[in-house]
Amino acid sequence: MRQRVAFLRTVLTGGSVLLLDEPFGALDALTRSEMHEWLLGLWERLSVTVVLVTHDVEEALLLSDRVLVLSPRPGRVVLSHEVRLPRPRHRVMTVSEAFVRDKALLLDAIHGVVS
């Protein structure tokens, strides 16, 4: 509930960009999944730009239209990947061929395979 209040407080400022830095990191898996659904619904209703910082590749693919993979210091973009998975997106998509392919691409970029 505290996460939702923090999101709403940010949204109520009226900005057109919502910056979320590891917003689900401290949540258990069930609550995290519920918050993903809640955030997607909020995003659809408000039509704001959301910048999400996360270390969770599956979370990035489920919630994003574009994923940027950054290098270690100094941070630079190693990969910019457009997520073309259909919406609405749900956790069950994580077993789809397209999701698995995207996840492998991002993990390869994180581990330095993509240059």
N, CA, C and O atoms as a GROMACS GRO file, in nm:
protein
  460
    1MET      N    1   0.082  -0.119   0.000
    1MET     CA    2   0.000   0.000   0.000
    1MET      C    3   0.087   0.126   0.000
    1MET      O    4   0.051   0.226  -0.062
    2ARG      N    5   0.200   0.121   0.069
    2ARG     CA    6   0.289   0.237   0.071
    2ARG      C    7   0.342   0.269  -0.069
    2ARG      O    8   0.359   0.386  -0.105
    3GLN      N    9   0.370   0.162  -0.148
    3GLN     CA   10   0.417   0.184  -0.284
    3GLN      C   11   0.312   0.257  -0.367
    3GLN      O   12   0.344   0.348  -0.443
    4ARG      N   13   0.186   0.216  -0.352
    4ARG     CA   14   0.078   0.282  -0.428
    4ARG      C   15   0.065   0.427  -0.389
    4ARG      O   16   0.046   0.513  -0.476
    5VAL      N   17   0.073   0.456  -0.262
    5VAL     CA   18   0.065   0.594  -0.215
    5VAL      C   19   0.181   0.676  -0.271
    5VAL      O   20   0.162   0.790  -0.313
    6ALA      N   21   0.301   0.618  -0.273
    6ALA     CA   22   0.417   0.688  -0.328
    6ALA      C   23   0.397   0.716  -0.477
    6ALA      O   24   0.430   0.824  -0.525
    7PHE      N   25   0.344   0.618  -0.551
    7PHE     CA   26   0.316   0.639  -0.693
    7PHE      C   27   0.213   0.749  -0.712
    7PHE      O   28   0.232   0.839  -0.794
    8LEU      N   29   0.105   0.741  -0.636
    8LEU     CA   30  -0.001   0.842  -0.650
    8LEU      C   31   0.050   0.981  -0.616
    8LEU      O   32   0.015   1.078  -0.683
    9ARG      N   33   0.132   0.992  -0.515
    9ARG     CA   34   0.190   1.121  -0.478
    9ARG      C   35   0.270   1.177  -0.596
    9ARG      O   36   0.263   1.296  -0.626
   10THR      N   37   0.346   1.092  -0.662
   10THR     CA   38   0.425   1.134  -0.777
   10THR      C   39   0.336   1.174  -0.893
   10THR      O   40   0.361   1.274  -0.959
   11VAL      N   41   0.232   1.096  -0.918
   11VAL     CA   42   0.140   1.124  -1.028
   11VAL      C   43   0.065   1.255  -1.005
   11VAL      O   44   0.041   1.331  -1.099
   12LEU      N   45   0.028   1.281  -0.881
   12LEU     CA   46  -0.050   1.401  -0.849
   12LEU      C   47   0.028   1.531  -0.868
   12LEU      O   48  -0.031   1.639  -0.868
   13THR      N   49   0.160   1.521  -0.883
   13THR     CA   50   0.237   1.642  -0.910
   13THR      C   51   0.206   1.698  -1.047
   13THR      O   52   0.238   1.813  -1.076
   14GLY      N   53   0.142   1.616  -1.132
   14GLY     CA   54   0.096   1.664  -1.261
   14GLY      C   55   0.200   1.661  -1.372
   14GLY      O   56   0.174   1.713  -1.480
   15GLY      N   57   0.314   1.603  -1.348
   15GLY     CA   58   0.417   1.598  -1.452
   15GLY      C   59   0.380   1.501  -1.563
   15GLY      O   60   0.294   1.414  -1.546
   16SER      N   61   0.445   1.516  -1.677
   16SER     CA   62   0.418   1.427  -1.791
   16SER      C   63   0.514   1.308  -1.794
   16SER      O   64   0.500   1.219  -1.878
   17VAL      N   65   0.611   1.307  -1.701
   17VAL     CA   66   0.707   1.197  -1.693
   17VAL      C   67   0.708   1.145  -1.549
   17VAL      O   68   0.716   1.222  -1.454
   18LEU      N   69   0.700   1.014  -1.536
   18LEU     CA   70   0.703   0.948  -1.406
   18LEU      C   71   0.834   0.870  -1.398
   18LEU      O   72   0.854   0.776  -1.474
   19LEU      N   73   0.924   0.908  -1.307
   19LEU     CA   74   1.053   0.841  -1.292
   19LEU      C   75   1.046   0.746  -1.174
   19LEU      O   76   1.021   0.788  -1.060
   20LEU      N   77   1.067   0.617  -1.200
   20LEU     CA   78   1.058   0.514  -1.098
   20LEU      C   79   1.192   0.441  -1.091
   20LEU      O   80   1.231   0.374  -1.186
   21ASP      N   81   1.261   0.453  -0.979
   21ASP     CA   82   1.392   0.390  -0.960
   21ASP      C   83   1.376   0.269  -0.868
   21ASP      O   84   1.360   0.284  -0.747
   22GLU      N   85   1.382   0.150  -0.927
   22GLU     CA   86   1.368   0.024  -0.852
   22GLU      C   87   1.245   0.026  -0.760
   22GLU      O   88   1.258  -0.001  -0.641
   23PRO      N   89   1.126   0.058  -0.813
   23PRO     CA   90   1.010   0.074  -0.726
   23PRO      C   91   0.958  -0.055  -0.665
   23PRO      O   92   0.887  -0.052  -0.564
   24PHE      N   93   0.993  -0.170  -0.723
   24PHE     CA   94   0.938  -0.296  -0.675
   24PHE      C   95   1.042  -0.384  -0.608
   24PHE      O   96   1.014  -0.499  -0.575
   25GLY      N   97   1.162  -0.332  -0.588
   25GLY     CA   98   1.273  -0.411  -0.536
   25GLY      C   99   1.249  -0.476  -0.401
   25GLY      O  100   1.297  -0.586  -0.377
   26ALA      N  101   1.177  -0.410  -0.312
   26ALA     CA  102   1.159  -0.461  -0.176
   26ALA      C  103   1.031  -0.543  -0.159
   26ALA      O  104   0.996  -0.580  -0.047
   27LEU      N  105   0.960  -0.570  -0.268
   27LEU     CA  106   0.831  -0.639  -0.258
   27LEU      C  107   0.845  -0.789  -0.281
   27LEU      O  108   0.934  -0.834  -0.354
   28ASP      N  109   0.757  -0.866  -0.218
   28ASP     CA  110   0.753  -1.009  -0.243
   28ASP      C  111   0.695  -1.032  -0.382
   28ASP      O  112   0.637  -0.941  -0.441
   29ALA      N  113   0.710  -1.153  -0.436
   29ALA     CA  114   0.674  -1.184  -0.574
   29ALA      C  115   0.526  -1.157  -0.603
   29ALA      O  116   0.493  -1.102  -0.708
   30LEU      N  117   0.436  -1.195  -0.513
   30LEU     CA  118   0.294  -1.176  -0.536
   30LEU      C  119   0.257  -1.028  -0.539
   30LEU      O  120   0.185  -0.983  -0.628
   31THR      N  121   0.308  -0.953  -0.442
   31THR     CA  122   0.280  -0.810  -0.438
   31THR      C  123   0.342  -0.740  -0.558
   31THR      O  124   0.283  -0.648  -0.615
   32ARG      N  125   0.460  -0.782  -0.596
   32ARG     CA  126   0.526  -0.724  -0.714
   32ARG      C  127   0.441  -0.743  -0.839
   32ARG      O  128   0.423  -0.650  -0.916
   33SER      N  129   0.389  -0.864  -0.858
   33SER     CA  130   0.303  -0.892  -0.973
   33SER      C  131   0.178  -0.806  -0.971
   33SER      O  132   0.136  -0.754  -1.075
   34GLU      N  133   0.117  -0.791  -0.854
   34GLU     CA  134  -0.002  -0.706  -0.840
   34GLU      C  135   0.031  -0.561  -0.873
   34GLU      O  136  -0.048  -0.491  -0.936
   35MET      N  137   0.148  -0.515  -0.829
   35MET     CA  138   0.188  -0.376  -0.855
   35MET      C  139   0.220  -0.355  -1.004
   35MET      O  140   0.196  -0.247  -1.056
   36HIS      N  141   0.272  -0.456  -1.070
   36HIS     CA  142   0.293  -0.446  -1.214
   36HIS      C  143   0.160  -0.421  -1.285
   36HIS      O  144   0.149  -0.331  -1.368
   37GLU      N  145   0.060  -0.502  -1.250
   37GLU     CA  146  -0.073  -0.487  -1.311
   37GLU      C  147  -0.129  -0.348  -1.280
   37GLU      O  148  -0.184  -0.282  -1.368
   38TRP      N  149  -0.116  -0.305  -1.157
   38TRP     CA  150  -0.167  -0.175  -1.115
   38TRP      C  151  -0.098  -0.062  -1.192
   38TRP      O  152  -0.164   0.031  -1.239
   39LEU      N  153   0.036  -0.071  -1.206
   39LEU     CA  154   0.110   0.032  -1.277
   39LEU      C  155   0.071   0.035  -1.425
   39LEU      O  156   0.055   0.143  -1.482
   40LEU      N  157   0.055  -0.080  -1.487
   40LEU     CA  158   0.014  -0.084  -1.628
   40LEU      C  159  -0.123  -0.020  -1.647
   40LEU      O  160  -0.144   0.055  -1.743
   41GLY      N  161  -0.216  -0.048  -1.555
   41GLY     CA  162  -0.348   0.014  -1.563
   41GLY      C  163  -0.341   0.165  -1.547
   41GLY      O  164  -0.408   0.239  -1.618
   42LEU      N  165  -0.260   0.210  -1.453
   42LEU     CA  166  -0.241   0.353  -1.429
   42LEU      C  167  -0.180   0.419  -1.552
   42LEU      O  168  -0.223   0.526  -1.593
   43TRP      N  169  -0.080   0.357  -1.609
   43TRP     CA  170  -0.013   0.410  -1.727
   43TRP      C  171  -0.110   0.423  -1.844
   43TRP      O  172  -0.108   0.524  -1.915
   44GLU      N  173  -0.195   0.323  -1.864
   44GLU     CA  174  -0.293   0.329  -1.973
   44GLU      C  175  -0.393   0.442  -1.952
   44GLU      O  176  -0.431   0.510  -2.048
   45ARG      N  177  -0.436   0.463  -1.829
   45ARG     CA  178  -0.535   0.568  -1.801
   45ARG      C  179  -0.476   0.708  -1.810
   45ARG      O  180  -0.543   0.800  -1.857
   46LEU      N  181  -0.352   0.726  -1.765
   46LEU     CA  182  -0.294   0.859  -1.757
   46LEU      C  183  -0.216   0.901  -1.880
   46LEU      O  184  -0.195   1.020  -1.902
   47SER      N  185  -0.173   0.807  -1.961
   47SER     CA  186  -0.094   0.836  -2.080
   47SER      C  187   0.026   0.924  -2.050
   47SER      O  188   0.048   1.025  -2.117
   48VAL      N  189   0.103   0.887  -1.950
   48VAL     CA  190   0.226   0.959  -1.918
   48VAL      C  191   0.345   0.873  -1.960
   48VAL      O  192   0.332   0.753  -1.981
   49THR      N  193   0.459   0.936  -1.973
   49THR     CA  194   0.582   0.864  -2.000
   49THR      C  195   0.636   0.812  -1.867
   49THR      O  196   0.646   0.888  -1.770
   50VAL      N  197   0.671   0.685  -1.863
   50VAL     CA  198   0.727   0.625  -1.743
   50VAL      C  199   0.870   0.582  -1.772
   50VAL      O  200   0.894   0.506  -1.866
   51VAL      N  201   0.964   0.629  -1.692
   51VAL     CA  202   1.102   0.585  -1.700
   51VAL      C  203   1.123   0.495  -1.579
   51VAL      O  204   1.116   0.539  -1.464
   52LEU      N  205   1.149   0.368  -1.607
   52LEU     CA  206   1.162   0.267  -1.501
   52LEU      C  207   1.305   0.217  -1.496
   52LEU      O  208   1.357   0.165  -1.595
   53VAL      N  209   1.368   0.232  -1.382
   53VAL     CA  210   1.502   0.177  -1.361
   53VAL      C  211   1.484   0.046  -1.286
   53VAL      O  212   1.424   0.043  -1.178
   54THR      N  213   1.536  -0.063  -1.342
   54THR     CA  214   1.524  -0.193  -1.278
   54THR      C  215   1.641  -0.281  -1.318
   54THR      O  216   1.702  -0.262  -1.423
   55HIS      N  217   1.671  -0.378  -1.232
   55HIS     CA  218   1.770  -0.479  -1.264
   55HIS      C  219   1.702  -0.611  -1.302
   55HIS      O  220   1.770  -0.710  -1.329
   56ASP      N  221   1.569  -0.612  -1.305
   56ASP     CA  222   1.491  -0.731  -1.334
   56ASP      C  223   1.453  -0.732  -1.482
   56ASP      O  224   1.370  -0.652  -1.526
   57VAL      N  225   1.514  -0.822  -1.559
   57VAL     CA  226   1.493  -0.827  -1.705
   57VAL      C  227   1.348  -0.858  -1.738
   57VAL      O  228   1.290  -0.796  -1.828
   58GLU      N  229   1.287  -0.953  -1.668
   58GLU     CA  230   1.147  -0.987  -1.695
   58GLU      C  231   1.056  -0.868  -1.667
   58GLU      O  232   0.964  -0.841  -1.743
   59GLU      N  233   1.081  -0.798  -1.558
   59GLU     CA  234   1.003  -0.679  -1.524
   59GLU      C  235   1.016  -0.575  -1.635
   59GLU      O  236   0.917  -0.514  -1.675
   60ALA      N  237   1.136  -0.554  -1.683
   60ALA     CA  238   1.159  -0.457  -1.790
   60ALA      C  239   1.081  -0.494  -1.915
   60ALA      O  240   1.020  -0.407  -1.977
   61LEU      N  241   1.081  -0.621  -1.952
   61LEU     CA  242   1.009  -0.664  -2.072
   61LEU      C  243   0.858  -0.655  -2.055
   61LEU      O  244   0.787  -0.620  -2.150
   62LEU      N  245   0.809  -0.687  -1.937
   62LEU     CA  246   0.664  -0.681  -1.914
   62LEU      C  247   0.611  -0.538  -1.912
   62LEU      O  248   0.499  -0.513  -1.956
   63LEU      N  249   0.690  -0.446  -1.861
   63LEU     CA  250   0.640  -0.310  -1.839
   63LEU      C  251   0.681  -0.208  -1.944
   63LEU      O  252   0.626  -0.098  -1.946
   64SER      N  253   0.775  -0.242  -2.030
   64SER     CA  254   0.837  -0.140  -2.114
   64SER      C  255   0.806  -0.154  -2.263
   64SER      O  256   0.776  -0.263  -2.312
   65ASP      N  257   0.817  -0.042  -2.332
   65ASP     CA  258   0.812  -0.040  -2.478
   65ASP      C  259   0.953  -0.039  -2.535
   65ASP      O  260   0.976  -0.083  -2.647
   66ARG      N  261   1.048   0.012  -2.456
   66ARG     CA  262   1.188   0.015  -2.495
   66ARG      C  263   1.272  -0.012  -2.371
   66ARG      O  264   1.246   0.041  -2.263
   67VAL      N  265   1.374  -0.097  -2.389
   67VAL     CA  266   1.465  -0.130  -2.279
   67VAL      C  267   1.606  -0.086  -2.319
   67VAL      O  268   1.655  -0.121  -2.426
   68LEU      N  269   1.668  -0.011  -2.232
   68LEU     CA  270   1.807   0.029  -2.251
   68LEU      C  271   1.893  -0.049  -2.153
   68LEU      O  272   1.866  -0.050  -2.033
   69VAL      N  273   1.997  -0.114  -2.203
   69VAL     CA  274   2.092  -0.183  -2.118
   69VAL      C  275   2.214  -0.092  -2.107
   69VAL      O  276   2.271  -0.050  -2.208
   70LEU      N  277   2.253  -0.062  -1.983
   70LEU     CA  278   2.366   0.028  -1.959
   70LEU      C  279   2.489  -0.051  -1.917
   70LEU      O  280   2.479  -0.157  -1.855
   71SER      N  281   2.604   0.002  -1.951
   71SER     CA  282   2.731  -0.059  -1.911
   71SER      C  283   2.762  -0.018  -1.768
   71SER      O  284   2.702   0.075  -1.714
   72PRO      N  285   2.859  -0.089  -1.706
   72PRO     CA  286   2.909  -0.040  -1.576
   72PRO      C  287   2.978   0.094  -1.598
   72PRO      O  288   2.992   0.140  -1.711
   73ARG      N  289   3.020   0.155  -1.491
   73ARG     CA  290   3.083   0.288  -1.497
   73ARG      C  291   3.193   0.296  -1.601
   73ARG      O  292   3.275   0.205  -1.608
   74PRO      N  293   3.197   0.398  -1.681
   74PRO     CA  294   3.094   0.501  -1.690
   74PRO      C  295   2.973   0.446  -1.765
   74PRO      O  296   2.988   0.378  -1.866
   75GLY      N  297   2.855   0.476  -1.716
   75GLY     CA  298   2.732   0.424  -1.776
   75GLY      C  299   2.711   0.477  -1.917
   75GLY      O  300   2.708   0.597  -1.940
   76ARG      N  301   2.697   0.383  -2.010
   76ARG     CA  302   2.663   0.419  -2.147
   76ARG      C  303   2.569   0.313  -2.200
   76ARG      O  304   2.565   0.201  -2.149
   77VAL      N  305   2.493   0.348  -2.301
   77VAL     CA  306   2.395   0.254  -2.357
   77VAL      C  307   2.468   0.148  -2.439
   77VAL      O  308   2.537   0.178  -2.536
   78VAL      N  309   2.452   0.023  -2.396
   78VAL     CA  310   2.510  -0.092  -2.464
   78VAL      C  311   2.411  -0.145  -2.568
   78VAL      O  312   2.451  -0.190  -2.676
   79LEU      N  313   2.284  -0.140  -2.534
   79LEU     CA  314   2.179  -0.191  -2.622
   79LEU      C  315   2.051  -0.111  -2.600
   79LEU      O  316   2.012  -0.084  -2.486
   80SER      N  317   1.987  -0.074  -2.709
   80SER     CA  318   1.854  -0.014  -2.704
   80SER      C  319   1.764  -0.110  -2.779
   80SER      O  320   1.780  -0.133  -2.899
   81HIS      N  321   1.667  -0.167  -2.706
   81HIS     CA  322   1.582  -0.272  -2.764
   81HIS      C  323   1.435  -0.234  -2.756
   81HIS      O  324   1.383  -0.208  -2.647
   82GLU      N  325   1.368  -0.230  -2.870
   82GLU     CA  326   1.224  -0.204  -2.873
   82GLU      C  327   1.150  -0.333  -2.841
   82GLU      O  328   1.172  -0.436  -2.904
   83VAL      N  329   1.062  -0.327  -2.742
   83VAL     CA  330   0.983  -0.444  -2.701
   83VAL      C  331   0.856  -0.446  -2.786
   83VAL      O  332   0.774  -0.354  -2.778
   84ARG      N  333   0.840  -0.549  -2.865
   84ARG     CA  334   0.726  -0.557  -2.958
   84ARG      C  335   0.622  -0.660  -2.913
   84ARG      O  336   0.539  -0.703  -2.993
   85LEU      N  337   0.628  -0.698  -2.788
   85LEU     CA  338   0.529  -0.792  -2.736
   85LEU      C  339   0.392  -0.724  -2.735
   85LEU      O  340   0.382  -0.605  -2.704
   86PRO      N  341   0.286  -0.798  -2.768
   86PRO     CA  342   0.153  -0.737  -2.771
   86PRO      C  343   0.106  -0.696  -2.631
   86PRO      O  344   0.145  -0.755  -2.531
   87ARG      N  345   0.023  -0.594  -2.628
   87ARG     CA  346  -0.041  -0.550  -2.504
   87ARG      C  347  -0.185  -0.595  -2.508
   87ARG      O  348  -0.241  -0.607  -2.617
   88PRO      N  349  -0.247  -0.619  -2.396
   88PRO     CA  350  -0.193  -0.610  -2.261
   88PRO      C  351  -0.097  -0.725  -2.233
   88PRO      O  352  -0.112  -0.835  -2.286
   89ARG      N  353   0.001  -0.696  -2.150
   89ARG     CA  354   0.102  -0.796  -2.114
   89ARG      C  355   0.074  -0.849  -1.974
   89ARG      O  356   0.035  -0.776  -1.884
   90HIS      N  357   0.096  -0.980  -1.960
   90HIS     CA  358   0.074  -1.046  -1.831
   90HIS      C  359   0.188  -1.144  -1.806
   90HIS      O  360   0.260  -1.181  -1.899
   91ARG      N  361   0.204  -1.184  -1.684
   91ARG     CA  362   0.312  -1.274  -1.643
   91ARG      C  363   0.314  -1.402  -1.726
   91ARG      O  364   0.422  -1.459  -1.746
   92VAL      N  365   0.200  -1.450  -1.775
   92VAL     CA  366   0.198  -1.575  -1.853
   92VAL      C  367   0.275  -1.562  -1.983
   92VAL      O  368   0.310  -1.663  -2.044
   93MET      N  369   0.302  -1.438  -2.027
   93MET     CA  370   0.377  -1.418  -2.151
   93MET      C  371   0.522  -1.462  -2.137
   93MET      O  372   0.591  -1.482  -2.237
   94THR      N  373   0.569  -1.478  -2.015
   94THR     CA  374   0.710  -1.507  -1.994
   94THR      C  375   0.752  -1.642  -2.052
   94THR      O  376   0.871  -1.672  -2.058
   95VAL      N  377   0.656  -1.724  -2.093
   95VAL     CA  378   0.689  -1.852  -2.155
   95VAL      C  379   0.677  -1.847  -2.307
   95VAL      O  380   0.704  -1.946  -2.374
   96SER      N  381   0.637  -1.732  -2.362
   96SER     CA  382   0.624  -1.721  -2.507
   96SER      C  383   0.761  -1.719  -2.572
   96SER      O  384   0.859  -1.678  -2.512
   97GLU      N  385   0.766  -1.764  -2.697
   97GLU     CA  386   0.892  -1.768  -2.771
   97GLU      C  387   0.952  -1.629  -2.787
   97GLU      O  388   1.074  -1.612  -2.772
   98ALA      N  389   0.870  -1.530  -2.817
   98ALA     CA  390   0.919  -1.392  -2.836
   98ALA      C  391   0.976  -1.337  -2.705
   98ALA      O  392   1.080  -1.271  -2.707
   99PHE      N  393   0.910  -1.363  -2.593
   99PHE     CA  394   0.958  -1.315  -2.463
   99PHE      C  395   1.093  -1.379  -2.429
   99PHE      O  396   1.185  -1.310  -2.385
  100VAL      N  397   1.103  -1.509  -2.448
  100VAL     CA  398   1.227  -1.581  -2.417
  100VAL      C  399   1.341  -1.529  -2.505
  100VAL      O  400   1.453  -1.514  -2.458
  101ARG      N  401   1.312  -1.502  -2.632
  101ARG     CA  402   1.414  -1.450  -2.723
  101ARG      C  403   1.461  -1.311  -2.679
  101ARG      O  404   1.581  -1.284  -2.676
  102ASP      N  405   1.364  -1.222  -2.645
  102ASP     CA  406   1.399  -1.088  -2.597
  102ASP      C  407   1.480  -1.095  -2.467
  102ASP      O  408   1.578  -1.022  -2.450
  103LYS      N  409   1.441  -1.184  -2.377
  103LYS     CA  410   1.510  -1.197  -2.250
  103LYS      C  411   1.655  -1.242  -2.273
  103LYS      O  412   1.747  -1.190  -2.210
  104ALA      N  413   1.675  -1.338  -2.364
  104ALA     CA  414   1.810  -1.386  -2.394
  104ALA      C  415   1.895  -1.273  -2.453
  104ALA      O  416   2.012  -1.260  -2.418
  105LEU      N  417   1.837  -1.193  -2.541
  105LEU     CA  418   1.909  -1.080  -2.600
  105LEU      C  419   1.954  -0.981  -2.494
  105LEU      O  420   2.069  -0.935  -2.496
  106LEU      N  421   1.863  -0.947  -2.401
  106LEU     CA  422   1.898  -0.852  -2.295
  106LEU      C  423   2.003  -0.910  -2.201
  106LEU      O  424   2.096  -0.839  -2.161
  107LEU      N  425   1.990  -1.035  -2.166
  107LEU     CA  426   2.089  -1.097  -2.076
  107LEU      C  427   2.226  -1.105  -2.143
  107LEU      O  428   2.328  -1.085  -2.078
  108ASP      N  429   2.228  -1.134  -2.273
  108ASP     CA  430   2.355  -1.134  -2.344
  108ASP      C  431   2.419  -0.996  -2.342
  108ASP      O  432   2.540  -0.983  -2.326
  109ALA      N  433   2.337  -0.892  -2.359
  109ALA     CA  434   2.389  -0.754  -2.356
  109ALA      C  435   2.443  -0.720  -2.216
  109ALA      O  436   2.546  -0.656  -2.203
  110ILE      N  437   2.373  -0.764  -2.115
  110ILE     CA  438   2.416  -0.738  -1.978
  110ILE      C  439   2.550  -0.806  -1.950
  110ILE      O  440   2.635  -0.750  -1.880
  111HIS      N  441   2.566  -0.925  -2.004
  111HIS     CA  442   2.689  -1.002  -1.978
  111HIS      C  443   2.798  -0.974  -2.081
  111HIS      O  444   2.900  -1.043  -2.082
  112GLY      N  445   2.778  -0.874  -2.166
  112GLY     CA  446   2.883  -0.830  -2.257
  112GLY      C  447   2.895  -0.903  -2.387
  112GLY      O  448   2.996  -0.888  -2.457
  113VAL      N  449   2.794  -0.984  -2.424
  113VAL     CA  450   2.801  -1.058  -2.549
  113VAL      C  451   2.771  -0.967  -2.667
  113VAL      O  452   2.833  -0.980  -2.773
  114VAL      N  453   2.676  -0.874  -2.650
  114VAL     CA  454   2.639  -0.781  -2.756
  114VAL      C  455   2.731  -0.662  -2.749
  114VAL      O  456   2.756  -0.608  -2.641
  115SER      N  457   2.783  -0.619  -2.863
  115SER     CA  458   2.870  -0.502  -2.862
  115SER      C  459   2.812  -0.389  -2.944
  115SER      O  460   2.872  -0.283  -2.955
   0.00000   0.00000   0.00000
